Amino acid sequence: MTGIGVLGANGRMGRVLIEAASLDSDVTLQASTVREGSQWNGVDAGELAGIGKQNLLVSSSLDSKAEDIDVVIDFTLPEMLKQNLSWCIENNKAIVIGTTGLNAEQKQTLEYAASKIPVVFAANYSVGVNLMLNLVRQAAKTMGHSADIEILEAHHRFKKDAPSGTAVAIGEAIADELGRDLKECAVYGREGDTGERPQQTIGFATVRAGDVVGEHTALFADIGERLEITHKASSRLTFAKGAIAAAKWLADKPAGLYSMQDVLSFN
């Protein structure tokens, strides 16, 4: 049985992670936290998640449950990452991270933490998306040297980073397969007279609207044909169940930086 601690219990993903943990007989939700002073502090975690009482109160710290926690799950904000990783290092706990929009310094902090504790970091915890990352590599290998490549993504109006972490991961997988540097070949916007499209570029288009959970398409367009590889998520529970699976997998691993590709044995 894997003891789980969920950070950011009042967030959209935090609530669904609590639900996912309750549905998995191999894990036990030992703690769920919110920020100090939050109106949700002291509320039953199950009632917060909308699944009925779980007899576990939300708190502002993992400290009182540290001995019972095997893996922490963090889908909070980038600015909280350093603090959350520090707690895990101090308490020798593994961590699953789904926070996106990290800057270079935050990624370095993540890499340092992985030298001390086991870390799974992924832009997306869906099985389908991680399979998609393999499929786009195959498409890039076959078509990428002649086709124009565009990545289209859509998310709900509340998402703060653009393009999404998943879209960037798709772009990185394609660029890596083609021997390109995404930082050099990515195009994130077009306006006015841009001239003909350079074939070496990888374009991104972003939509933010309504309650779209997440949609991603990798488009390989050549003269006379095009291939579209698309993934559509209809529920956040898909991502939460993947994160729970990652936590169970990570519980007995040595220190290191792992991906969802490792969890699913795609690597």
PyMOL commands that set and color helices and strands:
alter all, ss='L'
color gray80, all
select helices_A, chain A and resi 12-23+45-49+63-68+78-91+104-114+127-143+165-178+182-185+237-250+260-263
alter helices_A, ss='H'
color red, helices_A
select strands_A, chain A and resi 2-7+27-32+71-74+94-97+118-121+148-155+186-187+202-208+214-222+225-233+256-258
alter strands_A, ss='S'
color yellow, strands_A
deselect
rebuild
show_as cartoon
